[in-house]
Amino acid sequence: MATVDFPKCTELIEVPPSAYTLEGFTQWTYSESFPERGRITFINGRIIIDMSPERYESHNKIKSTISRVIDTIVDEEDLGEFYTDGARFKNDEGAISNEPDAMFASWETLESTPLHRLR
């Protein structure tokens, strides 16, 4: 059986005080000091940092399969855009900002929402 070793996280993450508001968090995500890896989520004034790796069999492979199927449907039906890892979602009313495993935006949403609001 093959094993995979994951490096220990040695990176120090310093959260600026201004990041504890949704607008401050959004500004931090655009800054040089925002970490390049890890799942960093803002939820109503709380910041959650998850540096653990995804499990290959029970998460990553399933996520890939689901994403491939949904992306195909979205493309074939011309429903909008489908985004995978790395696309940040922000909702002002819900006071949340995160990078979900995947997300869908309909053409109606994309046409009615300024692009900078989609990050």
Secondary structure, 3 states (H helix, E strand, C coil): CCCCCCCCCCCCCCCCHHHHCHHHHHHHHCCCCCCCCCEEEEECCEEEEECCCCCHHHHHHHHHHHHHHHHHHHHHHCCEEEEECCCCEEECCCCEEECCCEEEEEHHHHHHCCHHHHC
